[in-house]
Each structure stands twice: as C-alpha cells, then as structure tokens.
Amino acid sequence: MPVSEHAPSPSIIAPAIILVEPQMGENIGMVARAMANFGLVDLRLVKPRDGWPNERARATASRADHVLDAARVFETLREAIGDLSLVYATTARPRDSFKPVRGPEEAAERLVAHSAIGRTGVLFGREKYGLENEEVGLADEIVTFPVNPQFASLNIAQAVLLVSYAFTNAARPDHRPRFEAPVTTRADKADLFHLFEHLEAALDRRNYFFPPHKREALVQNLRTMLTKAEFSEQEVRSLRGVIRSLERPVPDDEAQARKDEDHS
C-alpha cells in the first residue's frame, strides 16, 4: 500500500502528535512509524524518560527517520502545546464528562476544519497510565476509541495509528466534511494559559478559592469554562485588560465619593 496515497492534502496542516513522558524509546520509534505511514511529521516529546535522541527509537522506526530527526523535546506540556489553538486529549474511555468527547472520525474532521485557521495537536499519555487529569484539562476536547470495554488498553503506537488514519481519511479531497472551518481564529494555548494565570492570581488575592482544599476543583472548572468560550487572541487581550483594571486600587477621591453616596 503506497504511503503517498494516504498523505494529507498539502493545503491541510496535520496535527502535532504530543507524547507526554514516554517511557520506552521503542514505543517512540513505533509512533514515528505510524505517523510516517499517514504523512504526519510533527512529533513533540514531553520529558521522555530515557532522554533524547534515543537509538532504540530509531531501531523500531522502520526508516521513519525524518520524523525522529524533526522531533522536538519540551520540559513541560504547556510549552509543547503553546502554539496550538485546538488540542485533543486521548483516552481509552471518557473520564472527564466536563469536556466534549468525540470518536476518532468526528475529532479528525474537526481537526481538518480547524487547520484552516490554526495549528492543532493530539495528546497521548504514558504507557502505564495515560494522561493525568490536569493534563487532560489543558486540552479542548477528548477523543476516545470504540474499543472493547473489557480490555480498553491500547498501545501508544496503536492509538497514534488510529488518530493518524482518521485524520488523513478526513483530509481526502473527496471526503465530504460535516464541519466547516471556524470563522474566527482561536487564541493559542500560550495566550490562554497566561489568561488563566492572571485571573487565578487575582482571585487568589481576593481569597476566592475557599476552602483551600477545593482550590484544584474550582480552578479546573474555571479553566474549562474559559476554554469552552473559544476566545480569540483579541478577546483574551481584552479580558486581561479588564482584570488589570480591577486590580488597580480605587483613587482616594473616588473611594470617598462612593462612601459619601452610600451614607446619603
């Protein structure tokens, strides 16, 4: 089966494949092979356990050297997805009902549609236990696979293969998409993360996250709401301007005028 028959259209930018703390070089090599089978080339590694480059990865890549040679290594997941504006997190089952859950075909069509206005990516977790809840929380949506519920474990390369195949199938010129390209461009994840940090710091100063043991859940809910809004870059800038305005102390004369008005 010639690989060229399955490569995405040159006008469609394929998603980045992000492996979070991959443990075995052999698995990274097999992921590169799966990507090359379907014309994907953007491989990003977050803190690979055995370092990088890795000769064991090259040994199992079956001549997908171009994918490995172009692979980029990041210290944090936030850095790895900072330039992306639509990110999917993969799970064998939908653990997080607060985010939209798609099958691979529907997720692939949305990735293709979004590629017209921004870069996209798909997260894959560790071989042993996948993605942590906080990492899933950084994504926009979840993609899950219709596997046997009695045996839902997928090898990481198998999961990448399924996503890569679904994407290239959705990117075929003769494919009739169910989704149109969005009209406005979403803010990149880096801009959205800065908004999160700015707002959460401001709320911390106001003791919003109370009681303290509920802070993590409250932060997660807040981030989910802000992510669902699909803010543009300009909207993120405007919101940060609002936060900065609220952070400024009220001038003494204005504060006194308000007090006088309250007592009148």
C-alpha positions as CSV (number, residue, x, y, z in Angstrom):
1,M,0.0,0.0,0.0
2,P,1.9,3.1,-1.1
3,V,2.1,5.7,1.6
4,S,1.7,8.6,-0.9
5,E,-1.9,7.6,-1.4
6,H,-2.7,8.4,2.2
7,A,-0.8,11.6,2.8
8,P,-2.9,14.6,3.8
9,S,-3.5,17.3,1.2
10,P,-0.6,19.8,1.2
11,S,-3.1,22.6,1.9
12,I,-4.1,20.9,5.2
13,I,-1.7,21.1,8.2
14,A,-1.7,17.8,10.0
15,P,-1.9,17.9,13.8
16,A,1.1,17.7,16.1
17,I,1.5,14.4,17.9
18,I,2.5,15.1,21.5
19,L,3.7,12.2,23.7
20,V,3.7,13.1,27.4
21,E,6.6,11.5,29.3
22,P,7.0,8.5,27.0
23,Q,8.9,5.7,28.8
24,M,10.4,3.5,26.1
25,G,12.4,4.5,23.1
26,E,11.0,1.6,21.1
27,N,7.5,3.0,21.5
28,I,8.6,6.4,20.3
29,G,10.0,4.7,17.2
30,M,6.8,2.9,16.5
31,V,4.8,6.1,16.9
32,A,7.1,7.7,14.3
33,R,6.5,4.8,12.0
34,A,2.7,5.1,12.5
35,M,2.9,8.9,11.8
36,A,5.0,8.4,8.6
37,N,2.5,5.8,7.3
38,F,0.0,8.6,7.0
39,G,2.1,11.6,6.3
40,L,2.3,13.2,9.7
41,V,5.6,14.7,10.7
42,D,5.2,17.0,13.8
43,L,6.3,14.8,16.8
44,R,6.7,16.5,20.2
45,L,8.1,14.8,23.3
46,V,7.5,16.0,26.8
47,K,10.2,14.8,29.2
48,P,11.0,11.4,27.6
49,R,12.2,9.1,30.4
50,D,15.3,7.8,28.7
51,G,16.4,11.1,27.1
52,W,16.6,12.2,23.5
53,P,17.9,11.2,20.9
54,N,17.3,7.5,21.5
55,E,18.8,4.8,19.4
56,R,16.2,2.3,20.4
57,A,13.6,4.6,18.9
58,R,15.5,4.7,15.6
59,A,15.8,0.9,15.5
60,T,12.0,0.5,15.6
61,A,11.0,3.4,13.4
62,S,11.5,1.4,10.2
63,R,13.0,4.2,8.2
64,A,10.7,6.9,9.6
65,D,14.0,8.8,10.4
66,H,12.6,12.1,9.1
67,V,10.0,12.1,11.8
68,L,12.5,11.4,14.6
69,D,15.1,13.9,13.2
70,A,12.5,16.6,13.4
71,A,11.1,15.7,16.8
72,R,11.2,18.4,19.4
73,V,11.6,17.9,23.2
74,F,9.9,20.0,25.8
75,E,10.2,20.2,29.5
76,T,6.5,20.9,30.1
77,L,3.3,20.1,28.4
78,R,2.3,23.7,28.4
79,E,5.4,24.6,26.4
80,A,4.7,21.7,24.0
81,I,1.2,22.9,23.1
82,G,1.7,26.7,23.4
83,D,1.5,27.4,19.7
84,L,-1.6,25.3,19.2
85,S,-5.2,26.5,19.3
86,L,-7.2,23.2,19.2
87,V,-5.9,20.3,21.2
88,Y,-7.4,16.8,21.8
89,A,-6.5,14.5,24.7
90,T,-6.8,10.8,24.0
91,T,-8.2,8.3,26.5
92,A,-9.4,4.8,26.2
93,R,-12.6,5.9,27.9
94,P,-14.2,9.3,28.7
95,R,-13.0,10.0,32.2
96,D,-13.9,13.7,32.1
97,S,-17.5,14.4,31.3
98,F,-17.0,18.2,31.6
99,K,-15.3,18.2,28.2
100,P,-16.8,17.2,24.8
101,V,-16.0,13.6,23.9
102,R,-15.5,12.7,20.3
103,G,-14.9,9.5,18.4
104,P,-11.8,9.4,16.2
105,E,-13.7,10.2,13.0
106,E,-15.5,13.2,14.3
107,A,-12.4,14.5,16.1
108,A,-10.4,14.1,12.8
109,E,-13.0,16.1,10.9
110,R,-12.8,18.9,13.4
111,L,-9.0,18.9,13.3
112,V,-9.2,19.2,9.5
113,A,-11.7,22.0,9.6
114,H,-9.7,23.9,12.3
115,S,-6.4,23.5,10.4
116,A,-7.6,26.3,8.0
117,I,-7.2,28.9,10.8
118,G,-4.8,27.5,13.3
119,R,-2.5,24.7,14.4
120,T,-3.8,21.6,16.1
121,G,-2.5,18.7,18.2
122,V,-3.4,15.4,19.9
123,L,-2.1,14.4,23.3
124,F,-1.1,10.9,24.2
125,G,-0.2,9.8,27.7
126,R,2.3,7.5,29.4
127,E,2.4,3.8,28.5
128,K,1.5,2.7,32.1
129,Y,-1.4,5.0,32.9
130,G,-2.0,7.6,30.2
131,L,-2.7,11.3,30.9
132,E,-3.3,12.8,34.3
133,N,-6.5,14.7,34.9
134,E,-4.6,18.1,34.9
135,E,-3.1,17.3,31.5
136,V,-6.5,16.3,30.1
137,G,-7.7,19.6,31.5
138,L,-5.3,21.6,29.2
139,A,-7.0,20.1,26.1
140,D,-10.1,21.5,24.5
141,E,-11.8,18.1,23.9
142,I,-11.4,14.4,24.4
143,V,-11.0,11.8,21.7
144,T,-11.8,8.2,22.8
145,F,-11.7,4.9,20.9
146,P,-14.6,2.4,20.5
147,V,-12.6,-0.4,22.0
148,N,-13.8,-3.5,24.0
149,P,-14.7,-2.1,27.4
150,Q,-13.4,-5.3,29.0
151,F,-10.0,-4.6,27.5
152,A,-9.7,-0.9,26.8
153,S,-5.9,-0.7,26.9
154,L,-4.2,0.5,23.7
155,N,-0.5,0.5,22.9
156,I,0.5,4.1,22.3
157,A,1.6,3.5,18.7
158,Q,-1.8,1.8,18.0
159,A,-3.6,4.9,19.4
160,V,-1.4,7.2,17.2
161,L,-2.1,5.0,14.2
162,L,-5.9,5.2,14.7
163,V,-5.8,9.0,15.0
164,S,-3.4,9.4,12.0
165,Y,-5.6,7.2,9.8
166,A,-8.8,9.0,10.8
167,F,-7.2,12.4,10.1
168,T,-5.8,11.5,6.7
169,N,-9.1,9.9,5.8
170,A,-11.0,13.1,6.8
171,A,-8.4,15.2,4.8
172,R,-9.0,13.4,1.5
173,P,-10.1,15.8,-1.3
174,D,-13.2,13.6,-2.0
175,H,-14.3,13.5,1.7
176,R,-17.5,15.4,2.4
177,P,-16.9,17.1,5.8
178,R,-19.6,17.6,8.4
179,F,-17.9,20.7,9.9
180,E,-17.0,24.0,8.3
181,A,-13.8,25.9,9.1
182,P,-14.4,28.3,12.1
183,V,-14.9,31.9,11.1
184,T,-12.6,33.4,13.8
185,T,-9.2,32.3,14.9
186,R,-8.8,31.0,18.4
187,A,-6.1,32.3,20.7
188,D,-3.1,30.0,21.0
189,K,-2.8,27.9,24.2
190,A,0.1,30.1,25.4
191,D,-2.2,33.1,25.4
192,L,-4.9,31.2,27.1
193,F,-2.6,29.9,29.8
194,H,-1.4,33.5,30.6
195,L,-5.1,34.4,31.0
196,F,-5.6,31.5,33.4
197,E,-2.6,32.5,35.5
198,H,-3.5,36.2,35.5
199,L,-7.1,35.6,36.6
200,E,-6.2,32.9,39.2
201,A,-3.6,35.2,40.8
202,A,-6.1,38.0,41.0
203,L,-8.7,35.6,42.5
204,D,-6.1,34.3,45.0
205,R,-5.6,37.8,46.3
206,R,-9.3,38.1,46.9
207,N,-9.5,34.6,48.6
208,Y,-11.9,33.4,46.0
209,F,-10.6,29.8,46.2
210,F,-12.1,28.8,49.5
211,P,-11.9,26.5,51.2
212,P,-8.3,25.7,50.2
213,H,-8.9,22.0,49.7
214,K,-11.4,22.8,46.9
215,R,-9.0,25.1,45.0
216,E,-7.9,22.5,42.4
217,A,-11.5,21.6,41.5
218,L,-12.5,25.3,41.3
219,V,-9.5,26.1,39.1
220,Q,-10.3,23.2,36.8
221,N,-14.0,24.3,36.5
222,L,-12.9,27.9,35.8
223,R,-10.4,26.8,33.1
224,T,-13.0,24.5,31.5
225,M,-15.5,27.4,31.2
226,L,-12.8,29.7,29.7
227,T,-11.7,27.0,27.3
228,K,-15.2,26.3,26.0
229,A,-15.6,30.0,25.1
230,E,-13.1,29.6,22.3
231,F,-11.7,33.2,22.8
232,S,-9.8,34.9,20.0
233,E,-6.4,36.5,20.7
234,Q,-8.1,39.9,20.8
235,E,-10.7,38.7,23.3
236,V,-8.0,37.3,25.6
237,R,-6.2,40.6,25.5
238,S,-9.4,42.5,26.3
239,L,-10.2,40.2,29.2
240,R,-6.7,40.6,30.7
241,G,-7.2,44.4,30.4
242,V,-10.4,44.0,32.4
243,I,-8.5,42.0,35.1
244,R,-5.8,44.7,35.2
245,S,-8.4,47.4,35.6
246,L,-10.0,45.5,38.5
247,E,-6.6,45.0,40.2
248,R,-5.8,48.8,40.3
249,P,-6.6,50.5,43.6
250,V,-9.5,52.9,43.6
251,P,-8.3,56.5,43.8
252,D,-8.9,58.1,47.2
253,D,-11.2,60.8,45.9
254,E,-13.3,58.3,44.1
255,A,-13.4,56.0,47.1
256,Q,-14.5,58.9,49.3
257,A,-17.2,59.9,46.8
258,R,-18.6,56.4,47.0
259,K,-18.6,56.4,50.7
260,D,-20.5,59.7,50.7
261,E,-23.0,58.3,48.3
262,D,-23.5,55.3,50.5
263,H,-24.3,57.5,53.5
264,S,-26.6,59.9,51.7
